[in-house]
Amino acid sequence: MTRLLCLDSNTVQDLQLERQKHADQLAAQAAAKEAALAPARKLAATLIFKGYRLTTPQVQVGTKRPYVDSDGCVHWPVLLMYPETGQQDVIEDWHEDDSVAEHIDVVGEMSCLRSWHFAL
C-alpha cells in the first residue's frame, strides 16, 4: 500500500522560506569568517611579497600581533632582551622601517633609572 504525503501551498512556502533562511545564515557565517581572516591573509600576502622569512615564535609579546597598516607597512610586537642584566623591554608596535637605534633611544629615555647604558 502506497501512502502519499500531501502538502498544501502554505506548507510548501513555509518550507521554502525556512530553507532560504538557513542558506542565508550559512552565507552570513561564511562572510563573517572570511572577514575575520582578511587581516591575517593581508599580513601573509605582504610578508611573502616583501620576502620576509619567519620561524615559529619562541616567546609571546602580550596579545599583540603583527599587522599591515593602510600604507602596506608591517608592524610587529618586539621583545628586546638584555641578557647581561636580565632585563627586557616590550615594543608593542614596531614599524618595519624603524631602526633598533631609534627604539633604544626611546627606551633609554623612558628608563633613565637603569644602572646600565646602551652601547650602539
C-alpha positions as CSV (number, residue, x, y, z in Angstrom):
1,M,0.0,0.0,0.0
2,T,1.4,3.4,-1.0
3,R,0.9,6.5,1.1
4,L,1.1,9.9,-0.4
5,L,2.2,13.0,1.5
6,C,0.1,15.9,0.6
7,L,1.3,19.4,1.4
8,D,-0.8,22.5,0.9
9,S,0.8,25.5,-0.7
10,N,1.3,27.3,2.6
11,T,3.3,24.4,4.0
12,V,5.5,24.3,0.9
13,Q,6.1,28.1,1.1
14,D,7.0,27.8,4.8
15,L,9.5,25.0,4.0
16,Q,11.0,27.1,1.2
17,L,11.3,30.1,3.4
18,E,12.9,28.0,6.1
19,R,15.4,26.6,3.6
20,Q,16.2,30.1,2.4
21,K,16.6,31.4,5.9
22,H,19.1,28.6,6.7
23,A,21.0,29.3,3.5
24,D,21.2,33.0,4.4
25,Q,22.5,32.1,7.9
26,L,25.2,29.9,6.4
27,A,26.2,32.6,3.9
28,A,26.4,35.2,6.7
29,Q,28.6,32.8,8.8
30,A,30.9,32.3,5.8
31,A,31.1,36.0,5.2
32,A,31.9,36.7,8.9
33,K,34.6,34.0,8.9
34,E,36.2,35.5,5.7
35,A,36.1,39.0,7.3
36,A,37.8,37.7,10.4
37,L,40.5,36.1,8.3
38,A,41.1,39.1,6.0
39,P,43.7,40.8,8.2
40,A,45.7,37.6,8.5
41,R,45.5,37.0,4.8
42,K,46.7,40.5,4.1
43,L,49.6,40.1,6.5
44,A,50.6,36.8,5.0
45,A,50.5,38.2,1.4
46,T,52.5,41.3,2.4
47,L,55.2,39.2,4.2
48,I,55.6,36.9,1.2
49,F,55.7,39.8,-1.2
50,K,58.4,41.6,0.8
51,G,60.4,38.4,1.2
52,Y,60.3,38.0,5.0
53,R,61.3,34.7,6.3
54,L,59.8,33.7,9.7
55,T,60.3,31.0,12.2
56,T,58.0,29.8,15.0
57,P,57.8,32.4,17.7
58,Q,59.8,31.5,20.8
59,V,58.1,33.9,23.1
60,Q,54.8,35.7,23.2
61,V,54.6,39.5,23.5
62,G,51.2,40.1,25.2
63,T,48.2,39.8,23.0
64,K,49.6,42.0,20.2
65,R,50.0,40.5,16.7
66,P,51.7,41.7,13.6
67,Y,49.6,43.6,11.2
68,V,49.8,45.6,7.9
69,D,48.8,49.3,8.0
70,S,47.0,51.2,5.3
71,D,50.3,52.1,3.6
72,G,51.3,48.4,3.3
73,C,53.9,48.6,6.1
74,V,54.2,45.7,8.6
75,H,54.1,46.4,12.4
76,W,55.5,43.9,14.8
77,P,55.4,43.3,18.6
78,V,59.1,43.0,19.6
79,L,60.7,41.8,22.8
80,L,64.2,43.3,23.5
81,M,66.2,41.2,25.9
82,Y,69.3,42.3,27.7
83,P,71.0,39.1,29.0
84,E,73.8,40.9,30.8
85,T,71.3,42.5,33.1
86,G,68.4,40.0,32.9
87,Q,66.1,42.8,31.8
88,Q,63.7,43.2,28.9
89,D,61.6,45.8,27.1
90,V,58.5,45.2,25.0
91,I,57.7,47.3,22.0
92,E,54.1,46.6,21.1
93,D,54.1,48.4,17.7
94,W,57.4,48.3,15.9
95,H,57.2,49.7,12.3
96,E,59.2,47.7,9.8
97,D,61.2,50.8,8.8
98,D,62.2,51.7,12.3
99,S,65.8,51.1,13.3
100,V,66.9,49.4,16.5
101,A,68.7,52.6,17.5
102,E,65.5,54.7,17.3
103,H,63.8,52.4,19.7
104,I,66.8,52.1,22.0
105,D,66.9,55.9,22.3
106,V,63.2,56.0,23.3
107,V,63.6,53.0,25.7
108,G,66.7,54.6,27.2
109,E,64.9,57.9,27.8
110,M,62.0,56.1,29.4
111,S,64.1,54.1,31.7
112,C,66.7,56.6,32.9
113,L,66.9,55.0,36.3
114,R,68.6,51.9,35.0
115,S,72.2,51.4,36.1
116,W,73.5,50.3,32.6
117,H,73.9,52.1,29.3
118,F,73.2,51.2,25.7
119,A,76.2,50.9,23.5
120,L,75.2,51.2,19.8
